[in-house]
Amino acid sequence: MTCTPVYYPFLHVGKDARIDTLAIPHIYQEGRWTFDFEEMEKQVSTKTKIYILCNPQNPLGRNFTKEEVIKVAEFCDRHQLVLVSDEIHCDLVFNESDQAFFSALNLPEKLRQKLIVLQAPSKTYNIAGMGYAFAVIENPSIRKTFCATRGHTLSEINCLAFYAAEAAYKHGEPWRQELLSYLSKNRDTITQFVRSELSGCSIPDIEATYLALIDTRSAGMKNPAQYLEKDAQVWVNDGAAFGAPDHFRFNYGCPHARVLEGLDKIKASFDRYQR
Ligand SMILES: Cc1ncc(COP(=O)(O)O)c(C=O)c1O
């Protein structure tokens, strides 16, 4: 089980494992995207084994509160699910002083019994090419199963990647602070632009990540990613892959001037579409 829209590989890992995936839509409540616990309770069954959480959420940009994470963990505990918490965007939370990231690693012990936490420096420090990521698994039996699934072909992390990750985590904090303030400017620009210039489109308040999911349904635009790629020559992600058709995902992890250029091209393209 996972909640959508979500980072699209979550919707396919079930196929790799030859198991079914239950995708429960997130709900928009009191001005933010959150979990539809009622629906999750309705759909969970004794066949359900794993819940995959994406926190901070790609593509919704939520930094879930401690209360929300605890509620998810209690749900998993109640139904004996392994909770997999993908926290790869956890160092990309804006306004950390208002709401610090709450890692599932900080859950009370009872709720950490069947927990796998995934993290990596690849997003924040832009070192995805190093291929370094890690899982924190306290439960020895789950850890053993997890390690066994890598089989005989998945290679070890290379030496250079260990040094890169160590350097990022040990010395990267001033850089991360600069990055967050740069990204928050991009986030504000795109948020204001969508709300004031792209009539009928909507964008949620983004608390984390460098990704924005834009809803084009009220603008009457179908398959916006396909249209924008052709008409505006702007490559955005198709929301359908995340479980959000007629949405597109804009990546603003790039120079401010590039964000503005992309938004201007998108606006011109929308104007042509609506004419
Ligand atoms: C939620 C989430 N998990 C995992 C990944 C994969 O990251 P990497 O391949 O750098 O480990 C991504 C990349 O977009 C992501 O957004």
Ligand as a Chemical Component Dictionary entry (heavy atoms), coordinates in Angstrom:
data_LIG
# 
_chem_comp.id                   LIG 
_chem_comp.type                 NON-POLYMER 
_chem_comp.pdbx_formal_charge   0 
_chem_comp.three_letter_code    LIG 
# 
loop_
_chem_comp_atom.comp_id 
_chem_comp_atom.atom_id 
_chem_comp_atom.alt_atom_id 
_chem_comp_atom.type_symbol 
_chem_comp_atom.charge 
_chem_comp_atom.model_Cartn_x 
_chem_comp_atom.model_Cartn_y 
_chem_comp_atom.model_Cartn_z 
_chem_comp_atom.pdbx_ordinal 
LIG C1 C1 C 0 11.175 9.841  -3.056 1  
LIG C2 C2 C 0 12.375 9.385  -3.835 2  
LIG N1 N1 N 0 12.989 8.245  -3.497 3  
LIG C3 C3 C 0 14.078 7.798  -4.167 4  
LIG C4 C4 C 0 14.586 8.491  -5.235 5  
LIG C5 C5 C 0 15.793 7.902  -5.938 6  
LIG O1 O1 O 0 16.925 8.575  -5.608 7  
LIG P1 P1 P 0 18.402 8.016  -5.910 8  
LIG O2 O2 O 0 18.294 7.245  -7.179 9  
LIG O3 O3 O 0 19.239 9.232  -6.041 10 
LIG O4 O4 O 0 18.797 7.185  -4.731 11 
LIG C6 C6 C 0 13.974 9.675  -5.642 12 
LIG C7 C7 C 0 14.463 10.412 -6.819 13 
LIG O5 O5 O 0 13.765 11.221 -7.424 14 
LIG C8 C8 C 0 12.848 10.156 -4.919 15 
LIG O6 O6 O 0 12.240 11.311 -5.228 16 
# 
loop_
_chem_comp_bond.comp_id 
_chem_comp_bond.atom_id_1 
_chem_comp_bond.atom_id_2 
_chem_comp_bond.value_order 
_chem_comp_bond.pdbx_ordinal 
LIG C1 C2 SING 1  
LIG C2 N1 SING 2  
LIG C2 C8 DOUB 3  
LIG N1 C3 DOUB 4  
LIG C3 C4 SING 5  
LIG C4 C5 SING 6  
LIG C4 C6 DOUB 7  
LIG C5 O1 SING 8  
LIG O1 P1 SING 9  
LIG P1 O2 DOUB 10 
LIG P1 O3 SING 11 
LIG P1 O4 SING 12 
LIG C6 C7 SING 13 
LIG C6 C8 SING 14 
LIG C7 O5 DOUB 15 
LIG C8 O6 SING 16 
# 
